[in-house]
Every structure is written in C-alpha cells, then in structure tokens.
C-alpha cells in the first residue's frame, strides 16, 4: 500500500525516465507514485524543468497512467516554486496544467545584488555567499525570511502538499550556522505549522537526505506539534533515482508511530483519504 508523491525524473534534475520509476515502484509493491518535477521558472536553472518540456512531461504521464492503471496509480504533479511576486502554486499556467495535486516549495528567496537568483538549496559556499550579500551576513534574517515566504505561500496560494518545510536547516550539518533549539527559531516553526493547520494542507516528511546524513524535513522534533495541530502527513522520498523511491520509509513510519501519529494521507486527483501506517507499510518489499 506504500506511496510516494515526490519524484524527479530526467525532465528536471532527476535521473532516468518516468517509466523506470513506475516499474521500480511496482517491484516494491507500491500502490501509487506521483511525479512532481521541479516546475519551470522564469530564469536559467540547472534543476528546474525547461518550460519547453512541460507539455511532453504532462503528456507522457497521461500515457503511462493509462498503460499501468491496472497495477499502480500514476499521479501528475509539479513541485512548484513560490517566488514572491512572480509565481506560485496558483499561477494560471499551473492551473492550466490540470495536475492531480501540487507540491509547493520555497527554494528561492531574494536575488543576489546583480539579480542572479539565489537558492537556499544550493551547496554551502553559494548559501553563505547569499547570506553575506543578500542578508548582510545575518543568518537569522535569512532564515526568518525563508519561513515568512512559506507562510505567504500557504496563506495566499495554498498547495496540496508542503515540500521539505524546514530545509533551510540542511546547512547546519556542515557547520553550526544557527541554533535549531533557539526560541526565535522554534517560534518561526510553530507559527508556520499553525498556518498549515489553519489551511488544512498536508506536510510531507521528506526523507531525501536521510540515508546520507540522517536528516528529515521536517525533523522528528516537530512530530509532536504535527500531531497536536492535527496536520495530515505523507512520507515522501523526493527521489531523484528509482533506487531511492522508499529511502527511510520504514524508519520514518516507526518514528511517526512513536509520536502517536497513526495515519498518513493518501492523495488522489483533487481529493484525499487516510490509511493507517501499518496498512501503508503492508506488502512492502523494501
């Protein structure tokens, strides 16, 4: 009964074709796979899907959905960047794509002084350069702006699923840039989760970095708040290769149960229901 709604293929920065992921998902006994390529953006990007490939991407998913319908549910999505004043999950071209659901994520905050887009998801050197040039070397200001953009996305352009909600902490694994236990940081997270709860949208537990460095987005430290606020969750691997479709899933399922979260959401075209974590894991061939 396992599912994964966050996958990237060769249409953006993933590897291999859509069908390779579907075959791998079937072999793992999965019930559903959702493709969520990085959305096109109005500037050059090494990981976002070129706008010229969008129609081919959508058309191929439709074709594969029909081909594999008896064996697995294939869902059509994008991971849409919220870029303040430019684009987001409610942009007209996103609605025109007739997606089954939308993952909303913040990667880009403010551009560099020369206008170059700056992403919190780049390697450490680029991240530190952006903090220095864009935020006058004030990491707290950068982090607070990142969470402010997420709240604006959730309130004004609510996606179906929030992508890697606290990913800006990823750089702390290289060196301690800010204290994740600080009151100001915890307050930012709590405020963000309250916005999520108010809108009733889904938070993904993103396992992409788990096998490499043990990171989850959001981390286990937020699981009690997710339960208290009754925020629905899904477990997604943000996979960029078919081999990583279920990375960390059993571990995260155990952590959720430990924190008395007993269900995950099942996303269907324009709707959702819920399944117990025990059933979600059933028949897995991890």
N, C-alpha and C positions, 0 to 999 in steps of 0.2 A: 504493500500500500504506500510505499515511500514516494515522495515527490521532491522536485527541485524546480523552483520558479526563477532562478537567476543563473543563466548560462550565456557564455560569449563564444561565438564561432569565428570562422575566418572572415566574416563580414565586417568585424571590427578588429579587436586586438586578441581574439581567441585563436585557437588552432583547430584545424580540420573542419569538415563541413557539417552542416546540420544533421544529415542522416547518420553520420558517425556517432553523434551524441545520442540519437534516438536508439540506435542499435545497442549502444553501451547501456543505456537506461533500461531497455527491455531485458538485457542479460543480467542486470542487477535486480530484476523483479520490481521495477518502479511502476507506479500507477500513472504518473503524469510528469511531463517535462515541459518547462516553459522557457522559450528563448527570449532573451532580454538584451539584445545587442546595444552597445553604447550608442545613444542617439546621435544623429548628425548635429553639429554645432556650426555657427556662422564664422568659423576661423579654422586655420590649419591645426590639426590634432593628430598625434600618432596613434591614439587608441579609439577615437570616435569613428563611427561608420561614415564614409563619404555619402553625401546626400544622393549622389547619382546611383548608389547601390541599394537605396531603401526599397524601391519598388520590387527589385529582384528578391530581396530578403523576405518581404511580406508575401510575395507570390510563391516562393519556394516553401515557406512554412505551410501555406494553404494546401499545396500539393502533397506534402508529406503528412499533413494531418489526415487527409483522406486515405492515403496509402496505408497508414499504420493504425487507423481508427479502431480496428478490432482488438488491437494488442496494447495500445497505450494512448493516453490523451496528450496531444501535442498542442500547446498553447502559444499564442502570438503576443509578444510584448516588446517593449523597449525599456532600457534604463535611461530615463530622460533626465538630462541635466537641468537643474533650476539655476538659471543665471539671471540675477536681479535686473529687471527692466528689459530683458532680451528674450528669454524663453523659459518654458517650464512644462509641467505635465498637462496643463490646459491649453497650451498653444494650439492654434487651429490645425496646423499640419499634423499634430499628434492625434487630435480627434478624428481627422480625415483618414488616418491610417486604420481605423476600426480595430483597435487592439483588444485583446481579451482582458487585459489588465495593464497597469502602468506601474513601474518602479520609479520612484522619484528619489534622486540623489543630488547632493551638493559636492562637487569636486572643485569648481572654480569660484573664487571669492572676488577679490579685486584684481585688476590687471597691474602689471609692473608699470613703473613711470613712463616707459616707452610704448605702452599699450599692449605689450605681449601678455597673453592670458597666463595666469598663474594658478596652479592647482595644488591643493593640499595633499594630493595623492601621488605626487612625484617623488623622486628619490631625495634623500636627506639634504644634499647640497642645494638643490633647487628650492626645497622648502625653506631652508634657513635664509637663502638669498631673498626670497619673497617676504619673509618676516622682517628682514632688515630694511628692504627698500619700500615695501608697501605699508608696513605697520611700525616703522621706526624702531625696529628690533624689540617690539613689545609683544611677546608671545601670548600674554593674556588677552590683549586686544584682538589678535588674530583668532584665537580660539572662540572668544565671545562673539565675534562677527560671524564665524562659521555657524555657530548654533543659532544666531539670530536669523541667518538666511534659511536654515532648516525650518525654523518656526514660521517664517513668512511663507515658505513653500507649503507647509502643512495647512496653514490658515487660509491662504488665498488660492492655492492650486492643489488641493489635497489629492495625492496619488493613492493608489490602492495599497501599495507596499512602500515602506520607507527603507531605502537602501543604506546599509552599513552606517547606522545612525551616529556612532561616535568615532568614526575612522580617523579623525584628526589626532587621536592618541597614538597612532601607529608609530610615529617617530620617536616616542619615548623608549621604544625598545633599543634604539641605537645609543641614546644618551638622555638623561632626565631633563626635558625641556620645561615641564611644568608638573606640579604635584596633583595627581588624579584624586587624592583624598582631600584637597583643599576645599574649604566651604564654598568659595565662589564657583569652583568647577562643578561640585555636586549640585549647587543651586541651578546652574545652567542646565544640567541634565534633567533635573526634576521639572523645571519649567518646560523643557522640550517635551518630556513624556506626558505632562499634563495636557499640552496642546494636542499630542497624538491621541490621548484618551478622549478629549473633547470632540475630536473629529471622527473617532471610531475606526481609524485606519489600522493597518497591520504593520508590525515591526518584524523585520527579518532578523534572525540570529545568523549572522554571516560567518561562515567557517573557512573562508578562503585562506586565511593566514594561520589556521590552527595547526596543521601538520608541520608547517615550517618553524613557527615560533610560539605556538600556544595562544595566539591572540584570537579573541572573538569580538565581533562588533554587533550589538553591544556585549560587554563582558558580563560575567556571572554576577558582578557587584550590582547590576541593575535588575536582576531577575525578580527579586522580591518586589521592587517597585512595579514591574510589569504585571505581576500577579495582583498587587493591591489596587492598581488602576484598571484592572480587567482589560488590559491591552492584548488583543489577539497576536499570536506569533506564528511565523513559519520558520523552518530551518532550511537555509539556502547555502550552497557552497560557492556561489559566484564563480563557477568553474570556467576555466579558460582552456580546458582539455578534457576529453571524455573520461580519462582516467581519474579525474578529480570530482566526479559527479556527487559522490557521497562522503567526501572527506570530512571527518569529525562528527558525522551524524550520530553515531551511537553514543559518543561522549556527551554531546550536547543534549540529546534526549535524556540521558541519565541526570545531567545537571538540572534540566527543567523539572523532572520528577522530584529531585531532591528539594527544589524550591516550591513544590506543590503546584506546579503548572502541569496539568494533566492532558491538555489538548493542544493540537496545532490546527491552524486553519487550512482548509482545502479550497484552493482558488479555482473557480470555473469562469467561463465567459460572463463577465458582468455580475457575478454572484459569488457567494462563498458558503461553505458549511464547515463543520468541525469534526475532527476524528481524534479518538484517544491516542496518546503517544504509543501505547502498547500495540494498538492496531496498526498505527502508521509504520511501526518497525516490523510488523508481521510479514513473513515470507521474504524478508530481505536476504540478499545473497552477498552482503558486504564481505 
